[in-house]
Amino acid sequence: MKRFLHSIGFALALTSLSFAAEDAKPATAADPAKLTEKAPETFKAKFETTKGAFTIEVTRAHSPNGADRFYNLVKSGYFKDIAFFRVIPGFMGQFGIHGDPAVSAVWRNAKIQDDPVKGSNTRGAISFAMAGPNTRTTQFFINLVDNKNLDGMGFSPFGKVVQGMDVVDKINGEYGEGAPRGRGPDQQKIQMQGNAYLNKDFPKLDYIQSASILP
């Protein structure tokens, strides 16, 4: 009887440890509901790309909701094999749709509230792309020139490229504007088919290979 009770107790202990281990698992890039950590007041994120590396410095006070979302995406490993799918020379370079359609699907409705525009979309500044009020999710653009006209349209910068802007300038923009207005990738098809679509029809795009928060 004692041996039986000991076995039951051991099994329950293992089960408890198992649940604890599951609870301790870090949130993944496919877990929007868990990726809500408050970002540091300032931090830097380094991006490794097919053209080289660049570093973005974020100031949370400029756009708190945006900074928090960006921080959590970087920290979770979201930015792996992410295409610069819309690069318009003399304007901006856009990225952020995940290459895995299943991951894209869970983020489509993970919208954050707008932030007041406190900074300006100058060259090197990074802001969220959006489709109207309170629609920011995972898409971003880096301004290749001064685009201060975007400030009045609600695009709230939360950071700026502080190292490697020459790398950003080299990101391939030959496809230009996306479909249907241009000959570049169709965002709906990226959402539905992921990198398989991009690799097949737009093989010369540049990609983010990885991103990390710098110590």
Biotite code that builds the C-alpha atoms (Angstrom):
import biotite.structure as struc

atoms = struc.array([
    struc.Atom([0.000, 0.000, 0.000], chain_id="A", res_id=1, res_name="MET", atom_name="CA", element="C"),
    struc.Atom([2.807, 2.406, 0.893], chain_id="A", res_id=2, res_name="LYS", atom_name="CA", element="C"),
    struc.Atom([4.553, 1.567, -2.372], chain_id="A", res_id=3, res_name="ARG", atom_name="CA", element="C"),
    struc.Atom([1.284, 2.222, -4.252], chain_id="A", res_id=4, res_name="PHE", atom_name="CA", element="C"),
    struc.Atom([0.799, 5.590, -2.577], chain_id="A", res_id=5, res_name="LEU", atom_name="CA", element="C"),
    struc.Atom([4.416, 6.482, -3.222], chain_id="A", res_id=6, res_name="HIS", atom_name="CA", element="C"),
    struc.Atom([3.924, 5.695, -6.918], chain_id="A", res_id=7, res_name="SER", atom_name="CA", element="C"),
    struc.Atom([0.786, 7.841, -7.055], chain_id="A", res_id=8, res_name="ILE", atom_name="CA", element="C"),
    struc.Atom([2.593, 10.695, -5.327], chain_id="A", res_id=9, res_name="GLY", atom_name="CA", element="C"),
    struc.Atom([5.551, 10.407, -7.700], chain_id="A", res_id=10, res_name="PHE", atom_name="CA", element="C"),
    struc.Atom([3.248, 10.423, -10.717], chain_id="A", res_id=11, res_name="ALA", atom_name="CA", element="C"),
    struc.Atom([1.416, 13.494, -9.439], chain_id="A", res_id=12, res_name="LEU", atom_name="CA", element="C"),
    struc.Atom([4.730, 15.243, -8.839], chain_id="A", res_id=13, res_name="ALA", atom_name="CA", element="C"),
    struc.Atom([5.817, 14.512, -12.389], chain_id="A", res_id=14, res_name="LEU", atom_name="CA", element="C"),
    struc.Atom([2.504, 15.822, -13.702], chain_id="A", res_id=15, res_name="THR", atom_name="CA", element="C"),
    struc.Atom([2.905, 19.022, -11.686], chain_id="A", res_id=16, res_name="SER", atom_name="CA", element="C"),
    struc.Atom([6.420, 19.466, -12.997], chain_id="A", res_id=17, res_name="LEU", atom_name="CA", element="C"),
    struc.Atom([5.157, 18.896, -16.516], chain_id="A", res_id=18, res_name="SER", atom_name="CA", element="C"),
    struc.Atom([2.487, 21.593, -16.160], chain_id="A", res_id=19, res_name="PHE", atom_name="CA", element="C"),
    struc.Atom([5.013, 23.949, -14.592], chain_id="A", res_id=20, res_name="ALA", atom_name="CA", element="C"),
    struc.Atom([7.384, 23.377, -17.503], chain_id="A", res_id=21, res_name="ALA", atom_name="CA", element="C"),
    struc.Atom([4.592, 24.151, -19.957], chain_id="A", res_id=22, res_name="GLU", atom_name="CA", element="C"),
    struc.Atom([3.724, 27.330, -18.083], chain_id="A", res_id=23, res_name="ASP", atom_name="CA", element="C"),
    struc.Atom([7.379, 28.339, -18.100], chain_id="A", res_id=24, res_name="ALA", atom_name="CA", element="C"),
    struc.Atom([7.732, 27.985, -21.856], chain_id="A", res_id=25, res_name="LYS", atom_name="CA", element="C"),
    struc.Atom([8.431, 31.338, -23.501], chain_id="A", res_id=26, res_name="PRO", atom_name="CA", element="C"),
    struc.Atom([5.702, 32.680, -25.777], chain_id="A", res_id=27, res_name="ALA", atom_name="CA", element="C"),
    struc.Atom([6.353, 31.890, -29.405], chain_id="A", res_id=28, res_name="THR", atom_name="CA", element="C"),
    struc.Atom([5.839, 34.010, -32.501], chain_id="A", res_id=29, res_name="ALA", atom_name="CA", element="C"),
    struc.Atom([2.507, 32.228, -33.025], chain_id="A", res_id=30, res_name="ALA", atom_name="CA", element="C"),
    struc.Atom([1.160, 33.376, -29.630], chain_id="A", res_id=31, res_name="ASP", atom_name="CA", element="C"),
    struc.Atom([-0.054, 37.005, -30.000], chain_id="A", res_id=32, res_name="PRO", atom_name="CA", element="C"),
    struc.Atom([-2.085, 36.914, -26.795], chain_id="A", res_id=33, res_name="ALA", atom_name="CA", element="C"),
    struc.Atom([1.030, 36.151, -24.748], chain_id="A", res_id=34, res_name="LYS", atom_name="CA", element="C"),
    struc.Atom([3.354, 38.617, -26.456], chain_id="A", res_id=35, res_name="LEU", atom_name="CA", element="C"),
    struc.Atom([2.366, 41.678, -24.451], chain_id="A", res_id=36, res_name="THR", atom_name="CA", element="C"),
    struc.Atom([5.472, 42.454, -22.397], chain_id="A", res_id=37, res_name="GLU", atom_name="CA", element="C"),
    struc.Atom([6.197, 46.113, -21.802], chain_id="A", res_id=38, res_name="LYS", atom_name="CA", element="C"),
    struc.Atom([9.291, 47.191, -23.690], chain_id="A", res_id=39, res_name="ALA", atom_name="CA", element="C"),
    struc.Atom([12.234, 48.977, -22.033], chain_id="A", res_id=40, res_name="PRO", atom_name="CA", element="C"),
    struc.Atom([12.162, 52.758, -22.328], chain_id="A", res_id=41, res_name="GLU", atom_name="CA", element="C"),
    struc.Atom([14.942, 52.503, -24.896], chain_id="A", res_id=42, res_name="THR", atom_name="CA", element="C"),
    struc.Atom([16.413, 49.468, -26.603], chain_id="A", res_id=43, res_name="PHE", atom_name="CA", element="C"),
    struc.Atom([18.187, 48.411, -29.769], chain_id="A", res_id=44, res_name="LYS", atom_name="CA", element="C"),
    struc.Atom([17.316, 45.605, -32.151], chain_id="A", res_id=45, res_name="ALA", atom_name="CA", element="C"),
    struc.Atom([19.788, 44.192, -34.649], chain_id="A", res_id=46, res_name="LYS", atom_name="CA", element="C"),
    struc.Atom([18.525, 42.811, -37.945], chain_id="A", res_id=47, res_name="PHE", atom_name="CA", element="C"),
    struc.Atom([20.537, 40.394, -40.057], chain_id="A", res_id=48, res_name="GLU", atom_name="CA", element="C"),
    struc.Atom([19.473, 40.498, -43.695], chain_id="A", res_id=49, res_name="THR", atom_name="CA", element="C"),
    struc.Atom([20.512, 39.159, -47.076], chain_id="A", res_id=50, res_name="THR", atom_name="CA", element="C"),
    struc.Atom([22.192, 42.526, -47.685], chain_id="A", res_id=51, res_name="LYS", atom_name="CA", element="C"),
    struc.Atom([23.927, 42.812, -44.294], chain_id="A", res_id=52, res_name="GLY", atom_name="CA", element="C"),
    struc.Atom([23.055, 44.040, -40.812], chain_id="A", res_id=53, res_name="ALA", atom_name="CA", element="C"),
    struc.Atom([21.348, 47.155, -39.520], chain_id="A", res_id=54, res_name="PHE", atom_name="CA", element="C"),
    struc.Atom([20.360, 48.301, -36.036], chain_id="A", res_id=55, res_name="THR", atom_name="CA", element="C"),
    struc.Atom([17.199, 50.094, -34.941], chain_id="A", res_id=56, res_name="ILE", atom_name="CA", element="C"),
    struc.Atom([17.076, 52.133, -31.739], chain_id="A", res_id=57, res_name="GLU", atom_name="CA", element="C"),
    struc.Atom([13.610, 52.397, -30.195], chain_id="A", res_id=58, res_name="VAL", atom_name="CA", element="C"),
    struc.Atom([12.362, 55.108, -27.845], chain_id="A", res_id=59, res_name="THR", atom_name="CA", element="C"),
    struc.Atom([9.197, 53.816, -26.211], chain_id="A", res_id=60, res_name="ARG", atom_name="CA", element="C"),
    struc.Atom([7.880, 57.271, -25.277], chain_id="A", res_id=61, res_name="ALA", atom_name="CA", element="C"),
    struc.Atom([7.561, 58.140, -28.965], chain_id="A", res_id=62, res_name="HIS", atom_name="CA", element="C"),
    struc.Atom([4.979, 55.393, -29.584], chain_id="A", res_id=63, res_name="SER", atom_name="CA", element="C"),
    struc.Atom([4.394, 53.095, -26.566], chain_id="A", res_id=64, res_name="PRO", atom_name="CA", element="C"),
    struc.Atom([1.954, 50.616, -28.111], chain_id="A", res_id=65, res_name="ASN", atom_name="CA", element="C"),
    struc.Atom([4.047, 50.332, -31.234], chain_id="A", res_id=66, res_name="GLY", atom_name="CA", element="C"),
    struc.Atom([7.300, 49.934, -29.322], chain_id="A", res_id=67, res_name="ALA", atom_name="CA", element="C"),
    struc.Atom([5.820, 47.183, -27.148], chain_id="A", res_id=68, res_name="ASP", atom_name="CA", element="C"),
    struc.Atom([4.547, 45.224, -30.158], chain_id="A", res_id=69, res_name="ARG", atom_name="CA", element="C"),
    struc.Atom([7.867, 45.568, -31.997], chain_id="A", res_id=70, res_name="PHE", atom_name="CA", element="C"),
    struc.Atom([9.834, 44.500, -28.905], chain_id="A", res_id=71, res_name="TYR", atom_name="CA", element="C"),
    struc.Atom([7.739, 41.385, -28.429], chain_id="A", res_id=72, res_name="ASN", atom_name="CA", element="C"),
    struc.Atom([7.955, 40.405, -32.081], chain_id="A", res_id=73, res_name="LEU", atom_name="CA", element="C"),
    struc.Atom([11.738, 40.682, -32.082], chain_id="A", res_id=74, res_name="VAL", atom_name="CA", element="C"),
    struc.Atom([12.110, 38.883, -28.756], chain_id="A", res_id=75, res_name="LYS", atom_name="CA", element="C"),
    struc.Atom([9.851, 35.997, -29.825], chain_id="A", res_id=76, res_name="SER", atom_name="CA", element="C"),
    struc.Atom([11.844, 35.265, -32.982], chain_id="A", res_id=77, res_name="GLY", atom_name="CA", element="C"),
    struc.Atom([9.106, 36.429, -35.339], chain_id="A", res_id=78, res_name="TYR", atom_name="CA", element="C"),
    struc.Atom([11.556, 38.011, -37.772], chain_id="A", res_id=79, res_name="PHE", atom_name="CA", element="C"),
    struc.Atom([12.981, 34.911, -39.422], chain_id="A", res_id=80, res_name="LYS", atom_name="CA", element="C"),
    struc.Atom([12.952, 34.658, -43.224], chain_id="A", res_id=81, res_name="ASP", atom_name="CA", element="C"),
    struc.Atom([10.739, 37.751, -43.504], chain_id="A", res_id=82, res_name="ILE", atom_name="CA", element="C"),
    struc.Atom([10.681, 39.420, -46.917], chain_id="A", res_id=83, res_name="ALA", atom_name="CA", element="C"),
    struc.Atom([11.053, 43.089, -47.777], chain_id="A", res_id=84, res_name="PHE", atom_name="CA", element="C"),
    struc.Atom([8.075, 42.638, -50.057], chain_id="A", res_id=85, res_name="PHE", atom_name="CA", element="C"),
    struc.Atom([7.345, 46.278, -50.915], chain_id="A", res_id=86, res_name="ARG", atom_name="CA", element="C"),
    struc.Atom([10.360, 48.478, -51.493], chain_id="A", res_id=87, res_name="VAL", atom_name="CA", element="C"),
    struc.Atom([9.803, 51.712, -53.385], chain_id="A", res_id=88, res_name="ILE", atom_name="CA", element="C"),
    struc.Atom([13.068, 53.558, -54.096], chain_id="A", res_id=89, res_name="PRO", atom_name="CA", element="C"),
    struc.Atom([12.916, 57.173, -52.999], chain_id="A", res_id=90, res_name="GLY", atom_name="CA", element="C"),
    struc.Atom([10.124, 56.370, -50.555], chain_id="A", res_id=91, res_name="PHE", atom_name="CA", element="C"),
    struc.Atom([10.254, 53.411, -48.122], chain_id="A", res_id=92, res_name="MET", atom_name="CA", element="C"),
    struc.Atom([10.896, 49.690, -47.593], chain_id="A", res_id=93, res_name="GLY", atom_name="CA", element="C"),
    struc.Atom([8.099, 47.556, -46.101], chain_id="A", res_id=94, res_name="GLN", atom_name="CA", element="C"),
    struc.Atom([8.235, 44.176, -44.349], chain_id="A", res_id=95, res_name="PHE", atom_name="CA", element="C"),
    struc.Atom([6.527, 42.126, -41.655], chain_id="A", res_id=96, res_name="GLY", atom_name="CA", element="C"),
    struc.Atom([4.178, 39.553, -43.219], chain_id="A", res_id=97, res_name="ILE", atom_name="CA", element="C"),
    struc.Atom([5.310, 36.171, -41.943], chain_id="A", res_id=98, res_name="HIS", atom_name="CA", element="C"),
    struc.Atom([6.530, 33.590, -44.431], chain_id="A", res_id=99, res_name="GLY", atom_name="CA", element="C"),
    struc.Atom([4.403, 30.892, -42.827], chain_id="A", res_id=100, res_name="ASP", atom_name="CA", element="C"),
    struc.Atom([0.695, 31.414, -43.662], chain_id="A", res_id=101, res_name="PRO", atom_name="CA", element="C"),
    struc.Atom([-0.324, 29.752, -40.390], chain_id="A", res_id=102, res_name="ALA", atom_name="CA", element="C"),
    struc.Atom([1.611, 32.351, -38.383], chain_id="A", res_id=103, res_name="VAL", atom_name="CA", element="C"),
    struc.Atom([0.258, 35.181, -40.549], chain_id="A", res_id=104, res_name="SER", atom_name="CA", element="C"),
    struc.Atom([-3.274, 33.989, -39.859], chain_id="A", res_id=105, res_name="ALA", atom_name="CA", element="C"),
    struc.Atom([-3.001, 34.292, -36.072], chain_id="A", res_id=106, res_name="VAL", atom_name="CA", element="C"),
    struc.Atom([-1.661, 37.837, -36.315], chain_id="A", res_id=107, res_name="TRP", atom_name="CA", element="C"),
    struc.Atom([-4.164, 39.306, -38.770], chain_id="A", res_id=108, res_name="ARG", atom_name="CA", element="C"),
    struc.Atom([-6.606, 40.297, -36.041], chain_id="A", res_id=109, res_name="ASN", atom_name="CA", element="C"),
    struc.Atom([-3.998, 41.002, -33.340], chain_id="A", res_id=110, res_name="ALA", atom_name="CA", element="C"),
    struc.Atom([-4.407, 44.752, -33.777], chain_id="A", res_id=111, res_name="LYS", atom_name="CA", element="C"),
    struc.Atom([-3.061, 47.392, -31.442], chain_id="A", res_id=112, res_name="ILE", atom_name="CA", element="C"),
    struc.Atom([-4.390, 50.847, -30.646], chain_id="A", res_id=113, res_name="GLN", atom_name="CA", element="C"),
    struc.Atom([-2.926, 53.852, -32.392], chain_id="A", res_id=114, res_name="ASP", atom_name="CA", element="C"),
    struc.Atom([-0.357, 56.096, -30.730], chain_id="A", res_id=115, res_name="ASP", atom_name="CA", element="C"),
    struc.Atom([-0.305, 59.885, -31.144], chain_id="A", res_id=116, res_name="PRO", atom_name="CA", element="C"),
    struc.Atom([2.344, 60.969, -33.624], chain_id="A", res_id=117, res_name="VAL", atom_name="CA", element="C"),
    struc.Atom([5.166, 62.442, -31.561], chain_id="A", res_id=118, res_name="LYS", atom_name="CA", element="C"),
    struc.Atom([8.091, 61.901, -33.905], chain_id="A", res_id=119, res_name="GLY", atom_name="CA", element="C"),
    struc.Atom([8.523, 62.365, -37.633], chain_id="A", res_id=120, res_name="SER", atom_name="CA", element="C"),
    struc.Atom([8.954, 60.027, -40.590], chain_id="A", res_id=121, res_name="ASN", atom_name="CA", element="C"),
    struc.Atom([12.409, 61.272, -41.452], chain_id="A", res_id=122, res_name="THR", atom_name="CA", element="C"),
    struc.Atom([14.973, 59.182, -43.305], chain_id="A", res_id=123, res_name="ARG", atom_name="CA", element="C"),
    struc.Atom([15.729, 56.018, -41.315], chain_id="A", res_id=124, res_name="GLY", atom_name="CA", element="C"),
    struc.Atom([12.656, 56.271, -39.064], chain_id="A", res_id=125, res_name="ALA", atom_name="CA", element="C"),
    struc.Atom([10.532, 53.141, -38.695], chain_id="A", res_id=126, res_name="ILE", atom_name="CA", element="C"),
    struc.Atom([6.735, 53.128, -38.397], chain_id="A", res_id=127, res_name="SER", atom_name="CA", element="C"),
    struc.Atom([3.907, 50.611, -38.685], chain_id="A", res_id=128, res_name="PHE", atom_name="CA", element="C"),
    struc.Atom([2.099, 50.174, -41.958], chain_id="A", res_id=129, res_name="ALA", atom_name="CA", element="C"),
    struc.Atom([-1.650, 50.248, -41.397], chain_id="A", res_id=130, res_name="MET", atom_name="CA", element="C"),
    struc.Atom([-5.001, 50.087, -43.153], chain_id="A", res_id=131, res_name="ALA", atom_name="CA", element="C"),
    struc.Atom([-6.806, 52.747, -41.119], chain_id="A", res_id=132, res_name="GLY", atom_name="CA", element="C"),
    struc.Atom([-7.293, 53.658, -37.452], chain_id="A", res_id=133, res_name="PRO", atom_name="CA", element="C"),
    struc.Atom([-6.239, 51.034, -34.897], chain_id="A", res_id=134, res_name="ASN", atom_name="CA", element="C"),
    struc.Atom([-5.177, 48.424, -37.475], chain_id="A", res_id=135, res_name="THR", atom_name="CA", element="C"),
    struc.Atom([-1.467, 48.016, -36.697], chain_id="A", res_id=136, res_name="ARG", atom_name="CA", element="C"),
    struc.Atom([-0.326, 44.382, -36.476], chain_id="A", res_id=137, res_name="THR", atom_name="CA", element="C"),
    struc.Atom([3.078, 43.192, -37.750], chain_id="A", res_id=138, res_name="THR", atom_name="CA", element="C"),
    struc.Atom([3.879, 45.271, -40.821], chain_id="A", res_id=139, res_name="GLN", atom_name="CA", element="C"),
    struc.Atom([6.509, 47.998, -40.745], chain_id="A", res_id=140, res_name="PHE", atom_name="CA", element="C"),
    struc.Atom([8.283, 50.375, -43.080], chain_id="A", res_id=141, res_name="PHE", atom_name="CA", element="C"),
    struc.Atom([11.606, 52.152, -42.934], chain_id="A", res_id=142, res_name="ILE", atom_name="CA", element="C"),
    struc.Atom([11.655, 55.582, -44.511], chain_id="A", res_id=143, res_name="ASN", atom_name="CA", element="C"),
    struc.Atom([14.313, 55.781, -47.217], chain_id="A", res_id=144, res_name="LEU", atom_name="CA", element="C"),
    struc.Atom([13.934, 59.574, -47.447], chain_id="A", res_id=145, res_name="VAL", atom_name="CA", element="C"),
    struc.Atom([12.258, 62.296, -45.411], chain_id="A", res_id=146, res_name="ASP", atom_name="CA", element="C"),
    struc.Atom([8.531, 61.503, -45.563], chain_id="A", res_id=147, res_name="ASN", atom_name="CA", element="C"),
    struc.Atom([7.250, 64.104, -43.137], chain_id="A", res_id=148, res_name="LYS", atom_name="CA", element="C"),
    struc.Atom([3.980, 64.243, -45.053], chain_id="A", res_id=149, res_name="ASN", atom_name="CA", element="C"),
    struc.Atom([3.141, 60.879, -43.451], chain_id="A", res_id=150, res_name="LEU", atom_name="CA", element="C"),
    struc.Atom([3.122, 62.416, -39.965], chain_id="A", res_id=151, res_name="ASP", atom_name="CA", element="C"),
    struc.Atom([-0.263, 64.021, -40.499], chain_id="A", res_id=152, res_name="GLY", atom_name="CA", element="C"),
    struc.Atom([-1.668, 60.704, -41.751], chain_id="A", res_id=153, res_name="MET", atom_name="CA", element="C"),
    struc.Atom([-1.186, 59.017, -38.383], chain_id="A", res_id=154, res_name="GLY", atom_name="CA", element="C"),
    struc.Atom([2.010, 57.069, -39.023], chain_id="A", res_id=155, res_name="PHE", atom_name="CA", element="C"),
    struc.Atom([3.745, 57.169, -35.644], chain_id="A", res_id=156, res_name="SER", atom_name="CA", element="C"),
    struc.Atom([7.507, 56.440, -35.701], chain_id="A", res_id=157, res_name="PRO", atom_name="CA", element="C"),
    struc.Atom([8.821, 54.492, -32.725], chain_id="A", res_id=158, res_name="PHE", atom_name="CA", element="C"),
    struc.Atom([12.474, 54.134, -33.656], chain_id="A", res_id=159, res_name="GLY", atom_name="CA", element="C"),
    struc.Atom([15.213, 54.857, -36.141], chain_id="A", res_id=160, res_name="LYS", atom_name="CA", element="C"),
    struc.Atom([18.002, 53.051, -37.935], chain_id="A", res_id=161, res_name="VAL", atom_name="CA", element="C"),
    struc.Atom([21.157, 54.127, -36.098], chain_id="A", res_id=162, res_name="VAL", atom_name="CA", element="C"),
    struc.Atom([23.596, 51.782, -37.796], chain_id="A", res_id=163, res_name="GLN", atom_name="CA", element="C"),
    struc.Atom([23.572, 50.195, -41.237], chain_id="A", res_id=164, res_name="GLY", atom_name="CA", element="C"),
    struc.Atom([21.367, 52.637, -43.142], chain_id="A", res_id=165, res_name="MET", atom_name="CA", element="C"),
    struc.Atom([23.649, 51.955, -46.106], chain_id="A", res_id=166, res_name="ASP", atom_name="CA", element="C"),
    struc.Atom([22.481, 48.337, -45.887], chain_id="A", res_id=167, res_name="VAL", atom_name="CA", element="C"),
    struc.Atom([18.835, 49.414, -45.875], chain_id="A", res_id=168, res_name="VAL", atom_name="CA", element="C"),
    struc.Atom([19.517, 51.513, -48.980], chain_id="A", res_id=169, res_name="ASP", atom_name="CA", element="C"),
    struc.Atom([20.751, 48.391, -50.792], chain_id="A", res_id=170, res_name="LYS", atom_name="CA", element="C"),
    struc.Atom([17.592, 46.347, -50.205], chain_id="A", res_id=171, res_name="ILE", atom_name="CA", element="C"),
    struc.Atom([16.225, 45.328, -53.582], chain_id="A", res_id=172, res_name="ASN", atom_name="CA", element="C"),
    struc.Atom([13.521, 47.647, -54.871], chain_id="A", res_id=173, res_name="GLY", atom_name="CA", element="C"),
    struc.Atom([13.301, 46.435, -58.452], chain_id="A", res_id=174, res_name="GLU", atom_name="CA", element="C"),
    struc.Atom([9.746, 45.108, -58.044], chain_id="A", res_id=175, res_name="TYR", atom_name="CA", element="C"),
    struc.Atom([8.492, 48.421, -56.667], chain_id="A", res_id=176, res_name="GLY", atom_name="CA", element="C"),
    struc.Atom([4.865, 48.926, -55.725], chain_id="A", res_id=177, res_name="GLU", atom_name="CA", element="C"),
    struc.Atom([2.808, 45.847, -54.985], chain_id="A", res_id=178, res_name="GLY", atom_name="CA", element="C"),
    struc.Atom([-0.142, 44.490, -56.929], chain_id="A", res_id=179, res_name="ALA", atom_name="CA", element="C"),
    struc.Atom([-2.642, 45.573, -58.108], chain_id="A", res_id=180, res_name="PRO", atom_name="CA", element="C"),
    struc.Atom([-1.181, 49.084, -58.466], chain_id="A", res_id=181, res_name="ARG", atom_name="CA", element="C"),
    struc.Atom([2.293, 47.853, -59.335], chain_id="A", res_id=182, res_name="GLY", atom_name="CA", element="C"),
    struc.Atom([4.134, 44.751, -60.470], chain_id="A", res_id=183, res_name="ARG", atom_name="CA", element="C"),
    struc.Atom([5.332, 43.749, -57.011], chain_id="A", res_id=184, res_name="GLY", atom_name="CA", element="C"),
    struc.Atom([3.945, 41.037, -54.701], chain_id="A", res_id=185, res_name="PRO", atom_name="CA", element="C"),
    struc.Atom([0.259, 40.851, -53.846], chain_id="A", res_id=186, res_name="ASP", atom_name="CA", element="C"),
    struc.Atom([-0.115, 41.140, -50.065], chain_id="A", res_id=187, res_name="GLN", atom_name="CA", element="C"),
    struc.Atom([-3.153, 38.863, -49.985], chain_id="A", res_id=188, res_name="GLN", atom_name="CA", element="C"),
    struc.Atom([-1.199, 36.129, -51.740], chain_id="A", res_id=189, res_name="LYS", atom_name="CA", element="C"),
    struc.Atom([1.687, 36.541, -49.275], chain_id="A", res_id=190, res_name="ILE", atom_name="CA", element="C"),
    struc.Atom([-0.789, 36.121, -46.422], chain_id="A", res_id=191, res_name="GLN", atom_name="CA", element="C"),
    struc.Atom([-2.307, 33.002, -47.969], chain_id="A", res_id=192, res_name="MET", atom_name="CA", element="C"),
    struc.Atom([0.765, 31.341, -49.542], chain_id="A", res_id=193, res_name="GLN", atom_name="CA", element="C"),
    struc.Atom([3.719, 32.804, -47.655], chain_id="A", res_id=194, res_name="GLY", atom_name="CA", element="C"),
    struc.Atom([7.290, 32.595, -48.851], chain_id="A", res_id=195, res_name="ASN", atom_name="CA", element="C"),
    struc.Atom([6.426, 29.816, -51.308], chain_id="A", res_id=196, res_name="ALA", atom_name="CA", element="C"),
    struc.Atom([4.648, 32.428, -53.425], chain_id="A", res_id=197, res_name="TYR", atom_name="CA", element="C"),
    struc.Atom([7.443, 34.983, -53.060], chain_id="A", res_id=198, res_name="LEU", atom_name="CA", element="C"),
    struc.Atom([10.232, 32.541, -53.829], chain_id="A", res_id=199, res_name="ASN", atom_name="CA", element="C"),
    struc.Atom([8.455, 31.385, -56.973], chain_id="A", res_id=200, res_name="LYS", atom_name="CA", element="C"),
    struc.Atom([7.335, 34.706, -58.435], chain_id="A", res_id=201, res_name="ASP", atom_name="CA", element="C"),
    struc.Atom([9.744, 37.225, -56.865], chain_id="A", res_id=202, res_name="PHE", atom_name="CA", element="C"),
    struc.Atom([13.048, 35.388, -56.415], chain_id="A", res_id=203, res_name="PRO", atom_name="CA", element="C"),
    struc.Atom([15.196, 38.514, -56.095], chain_id="A", res_id=204, res_name="LYS", atom_name="CA", element="C"),
    struc.Atom([13.571, 39.915, -52.949], chain_id="A", res_id=205, res_name="LEU", atom_name="CA", element="C"),
    struc.Atom([15.764, 40.545, -49.929], chain_id="A", res_id=206, res_name="ASP", atom_name="CA", element="C"),
    struc.Atom([14.933, 38.980, -46.562], chain_id="A", res_id=207, res_name="TYR", atom_name="CA", element="C"),
    struc.Atom([15.400, 39.475, -42.846], chain_id="A", res_id=208, res_name="ILE", atom_name="CA", element="C"),
    struc.Atom([17.196, 36.339, -41.713], chain_id="A", res_id=209, res_name="GLN", atom_name="CA", element="C"),
    struc.Atom([16.944, 37.031, -37.987], chain_id="A", res_id=210, res_name="SER", atom_name="CA", element="C"),
    struc.Atom([16.519, 39.814, -35.434], chain_id="A", res_id=211, res_name="ALA", atom_name="CA", element="C"),
    struc.Atom([17.540, 40.129, -31.798], chain_id="A", res_id=212, res_name="SER", atom_name="CA", element="C"),
    struc.Atom([17.385, 42.563, -28.901], chain_id="A", res_id=213, res_name="ILE", atom_name="CA", element="C"),
    struc.Atom([20.865, 43.851, -28.144], chain_id="A", res_id=214, res_name="LEU", atom_name="CA", element="C"),
    struc.Atom([22.102, 43.669, -24.533], chain_id="A", res_id=215, res_name="PRO", atom_name="CA", element="C"),
])
